[in-house]
């Protein structure tokens, strides 16, 4: 008789909407046991602790981790505290850290985070879970199945600003491009209003990306990016897809009842289908794949941190291109923090 599958312990820091999605998905999955919760708001923490029946609750993540010593540490916080929480998770001896995008606020920070993760052998997963959406999956099936012939362009645009949305666009377009390595980036940016936002960004950014397989990436994000008129909800106005010698296929993120879906034109003609962003649909397989990767090193999570790191590098290269007024080769090394440099040179 085979042994029962291992149950992995999980601690979650940050109990806003995204953190609660993570906690709920783990609580419903028999492969996980929630053992710790953390939030800087005591009332919100207590509500979540009661909701999930978790004994350990702290307003300090280090204390929570020290007390629970979980297998998995998930944090869904503002981007200003990525590196300290990675360090806290590693100090507690976790096996996998799952966290929100953007992965960092500068290339220097990302380099240090992933130096520590690689040195420790700890796995990482980043919240690019929309790829589990049925409409995202259908576009990937068409592209991977050769329906577009030779793919020459991948693209993505959203009217939400960079540190919220560009990481999603680059990640999913890279998936549609078979995970090919980016070689260089040229970027341009405008507008200073969102430099004061919690997700610090230029108001608008555009990036051209050259991939090693010859495919060109085209991305726009923020005020001035193309609208997605088929979608009514502002944060879900995202279009991501690919063009090839035989047609195109693209996904519109959408929201239930407010537009979204997928469409394609291939040698077989035009086709389309519904779809919308749905955490209740996307989060269960996201956390199940965490269990699968912990069970077996060969079952690498689709949203693994190394893939997210590659996309973040593209985003930081676009900012460096704005500052340096030229083409930026990858991979990136350390340098002046990109958003600080952008604030120095970006005109009003």
C-alpha positions in Angstrom: 0.0 0.0 0.0 1.4 3.4 -1.0 2.0 6.0 1.6 -0.5 8.9 1.9 0.6 12.1 0.2 2.5 14.5 2.4 0.6 17.4 3.8 2.6 20.7 3.6 2.3 23.4 6.2 1.6 26.9 5.0 1.9 30.4 6.6 0.5 33.5 4.8 1.5 37.1 5.3 -0.7 39.9 4.0 -4.4 39.3 4.3 -5.9 41.7 1.8 -7.9 40.3 -1.1 -5.0 38.5 -2.7 -3.7 37.0 0.5 -7.2 35.7 1.3 -7.4 34.1 -2.1 -4.1 32.2 -1.3 -5.2 31.3 2.2 -8.6 30.0 1.0 -7.2 28.0 -1.8 -4.7 26.3 0.6 -7.5 25.7 3.2 -9.6 23.9 0.6 -6.7 21.7 -0.6 -6.1 18.5 1.5 -2.4 18.7 0.6 -1.9 21.8 2.7 -2.5 22.9 6.3 -2.7 26.5 7.2 -0.6 27.0 10.4 0.1 30.7 10.5 -1.4 34.1 9.4 0.0 37.6 9.5 -1.3 41.1 8.8 -0.3 44.5 10.1 -4.0 45.2 10.7 -5.0 43.3 14.0 -8.7 43.4 13.2 -8.2 42.0 9.7 -5.8 39.4 11.1 -8.3 38.2 13.7 -11.1 38.0 11.2 -9.0 35.8 8.9 -7.8 33.7 11.9 -11.3 33.0 12.9 -12.4 32.3 9.3 -9.7 29.7 8.7 -9.5 28.3 12.2 -5.7 29.1 12.5 -4.3 29.3 16.0 -1.2 31.3 15.2 -1.7 34.9 14.2 0.9 37.7 14.3 1.3 41.2 13.1 5.0 40.5 12.6 5.9 37.9 9.9 9.3 37.0 11.4 7.5 36.0 14.7 4.9 34.0 12.8 7.6 32.2 10.8 9.7 31.5 13.9 6.7 30.0 15.7 5.3 27.9 12.8 8.4 26.9 10.8 6.2 26.2 7.7 7.1 24.3 4.6 5.6 27.0 2.4 5.6 30.8 3.0 3.2 32.9 1.0 3.2 36.7 1.2 0.9 39.1 -0.6 2.1 42.5 0.4 3.0 45.8 -1.2 6.2 45.6 -3.2 8.3 47.6 -0.8 9.0 44.6 1.4 10.0 41.8 -0.9 13.6 41.2 0.1 13.1 41.3 3.9 10.3 38.7 3.6 12.4 36.4 1.4 15.2 36.7 4.0 12.7 35.9 6.8 11.4 32.8 5.0 14.8 31.5 4.3 15.8 32.0 8.0 12.8 30.0 9.0 13.9 27.1 6.8 10.9 27.0 4.4 11.0 24.9 1.3 9.0 27.2 -1.1 8.2 30.9 -1.1 5.2 32.1 -3.1 4.8 35.8 -3.5 3.1 38.6 -5.4 4.3 40.4 -8.5 6.2 42.6 -9.1 9.0 40.5 -7.7 11.0 43.6 -6.6 11.4 47.3 -7.0 14.8 47.3 -8.6 17.2 45.0 -10.4 19.6 45.2 -7.5 16.9 43.9 -5.1 15.9 41.1 -7.5 19.5 40.0 -8.0 19.9 39.7 -4.2 16.6 37.9 -3.7 17.4 35.3 -6.3 21.0 34.9 -5.2 19.7 34.0 -1.8 17.0 31.7 -3.2 19.4 29.8 -5.5 22.1 29.5 -2.9 19.6 27.9 -0.4 17.8 25.7 -3.0 14.4 27.1 -2.0 11.8 27.1 -4.7 9.9 30.2 -5.6 6.5 30.9 -7.2 5.1 34.2 -8.4 1.4 35.1 -8.8 1.0 35.0 -12.5 -1.9 32.6 -12.0 -4.1 34.0 -14.8 -2.3 31.5 -17.1 -4.7 28.9 -15.6 -7.7 30.7 -17.1 -9.4 28.7 -19.8 -9.2 31.5 -22.3 -5.5 32.0 -21.7 -5.0 28.2 -22.0 -6.9 28.1 -25.3 -4.7 30.7 -26.9 -1.7 28.8 -25.8 -3.0 25.6 -27.3 -3.5 27.3 -30.7 0.0 28.8 -30.7 1.8 25.7 -29.4 -0.1 23.5 -31.8 1.2 25.4 -34.8 -2.1 27.1 -35.7 -0.3 30.4 -36.4 2.5 29.0 -38.5 5.8 30.6 -37.7 5.2 33.1 -34.8 7.0 36.4 -35.5 5.5 38.7 -32.9 4.1 38.5 -29.4 2.4 41.5 -27.7 0.5 42.8 -24.7 -1.1 46.0 -23.6 -3.1 47.2 -20.6 -4.2 50.6 -19.4 -3.3 49.8 -15.8 0.2 51.1 -14.9 3.5 49.3 -15.1 4.2 47.8 -11.7 0.6 46.4 -11.6 0.3 45.1 -15.1 3.4 45.0 -17.2 4.8 41.9 -15.4 1.7 40.0 -16.4 1.9 41.0 -20.0 5.5 40.0 -20.3 5.0 36.7 -18.5 2.1 35.5 -20.6 3.5 36.7 -23.9 6.8 34.9 -23.0 4.7 31.7 -22.3 3.1 32.1 -25.7 6.6 32.4 -27.2 7.7 29.1 -25.7 9.8 30.6 -23.0 12.5 31.9 -25.3 15.2 34.1 -23.7 15.0 37.9 -24.3 18.2 39.3 -25.8 17.6 43.1 -25.7 15.1 45.8 -24.9 14.3 49.3 -26.1 11.9 51.3 -23.9 10.2 54.7 -23.8 8.2 56.3 -20.9 6.2 59.4 -20.1 4.4 60.9 -17.2 5.2 61.4 -13.5 1.9 61.1 -11.7 2.2 57.4 -10.9 5.7 57.8 -9.5 3.9 58.7 -6.3 1.8 55.5 -6.3 2.4 52.6 -4.0 3.2 50.6 -7.2 5.7 53.2 -8.4 5.5 53.6 -12.2 5.7 56.0 -15.1 2.3 56.9 -16.3 3.0 55.2 -19.6 5.7 52.8 -20.8 6.4 51.0 -24.1 9.0 48.3 -24.7 10.3 46.4 -27.7 11.9 43.1 -26.9 14.0 40.9 -29.1 13.9 37.2 -28.2 16.5 34.6 -29.0 14.2 32.7 -31.3 13.8 35.7 -33.6 10.4 36.8 -32.3 9.8 40.4 -31.4 7.8 41.5 -28.4 5.7 44.7 -28.3 4.3 45.9 -25.0 2.5 49.0 -23.8 1.2 49.8 -20.4 -0.5 52.7 -18.6 -2.3 55.9 -19.6 -2.1 56.1 -23.4 -1.8 52.4 -24.0 -4.4 51.1 -26.5 -7.9 50.6 -25.0 -9.6 47.2 -24.9 -13.1 48.4 -25.7 -14.6 44.9 -25.5 -13.9 44.9 -21.7 -15.8 47.3 -19.4 -13.7 46.8 -16.2 -10.6 49.1 -16.1 -8.1 46.7 -14.5 -9.1 43.9 -16.8 -8.5 45.8 -20.1 -5.6 43.6 -21.0 -4.9 42.1 -24.5 -2.1 39.5 -24.9 -1.4 37.4 -28.0 0.8 36.4 -30.9 0.9 36.9 -34.6 2.4 34.4 -37.1 2.6 33.6 -40.8 -0.9 32.0 -40.7 -2.8 34.3 -38.4 -3.1 35.5 -34.8 -4.5 34.4 -31.5 -5.1 36.6 -28.4 -6.7 36.7 -25.0 -8.7 39.5 -23.4 -8.4 39.2 -19.7 -11.9 40.4 -18.9 -14.1 40.1 -15.9 -17.3 38.1 -15.5 -20.1 39.9 -17.1 -17.8 42.7 -18.3 -16.2 41.3 -21.4 -13.2 39.1 -22.0 -12.5 35.8 -23.8 -10.3 34.8 -26.7 -10.2 34.9 -30.5 -8.1 33.7 -33.3 -7.8 33.7 -37.1 -5.9 30.7 -38.4 -5.7 28.7 -41.7 -8.9 27.0 -40.5 -10.7 30.4 -40.2 -12.0 32.6 -37.5 -12.8 31.3 -34.0 -13.5 32.7 -30.6 -14.7 31.8 -27.1 -15.6 33.2 -23.7 -13.4 33.7 -20.7 -12.8 36.0 -17.7 -10.5 36.4 -14.8 -11.7 34.1 -12.0 -9.7 33.5 -8.9 -12.0 30.7 -7.8 -11.0 28.9 -11.0 -7.3 29.9 -11.2 -6.2 29.5 -7.6 -6.9 25.8 -7.0 -4.6 24.6 -9.7 -2.0 27.2 -8.8 -1.7 25.8 -5.3 -2.0 22.2 -6.4 1.0 22.7 -8.7 2.9 24.0 -5.6 2.3 20.6 -3.9 3.3 18.8 -7.1 6.6 20.7 -7.3 7.3 20.0 -3.6 6.6 16.3 -4.3 8.9 16.1 -7.3 11.6 18.5 -8.4 10.9 17.7 -12.1 7.3 19.1 -11.8 8.4 22.7 -12.1 5.6 25.1 -11.3 4.3 27.0 -14.4 4.6 30.2 -12.4 8.1 29.5 -11.1 10.2 32.4 -9.8 12.9 32.0 -12.4 10.5 32.7 -15.2 9.1 35.7 -13.4 12.7 36.9 -12.8 13.3 36.8 -16.6 10.2 38.9 -17.2 11.1 41.4 -14.4 14.5 41.8 -16.1 12.8 42.9 -19.3 10.8 45.5 -17.4 13.9 46.9 -15.7 15.7 46.9 -19.0 13.0 49.0 -20.5 13.4 51.6 -17.7 17.2 51.6 -18.1 16.6 52.2 -21.8 14.6 55.2 -21.1 17.4 56.6 -18.8 20.3 55.6 -21.1 18.5 56.4 -24.4 19.6 53.2 -26.0 19.2 49.5 -26.5 19.8 47.4 -23.3 21.3 44.0 -23.6 20.3 41.1 -21.3 21.0 39.7 -18.7 21.2 42.8 -16.4 23.8 43.4 -13.7 23.5 45.8 -10.8 23.1 49.5 -11.3 21.4 52.6 -10.2 17.9 51.7 -9.0 15.8 52.0 -12.1 12.8 53.8 -10.7 15.0 56.3 -8.9 16.9 56.9 -12.2 13.7 57.3 -14.1 12.4 59.9 -11.6 15.7 61.8 -12.2 15.3 62.0 -15.9 11.6 61.8 -16.7 10.3 65.3 -17.7 7.1 66.7 -16.3 
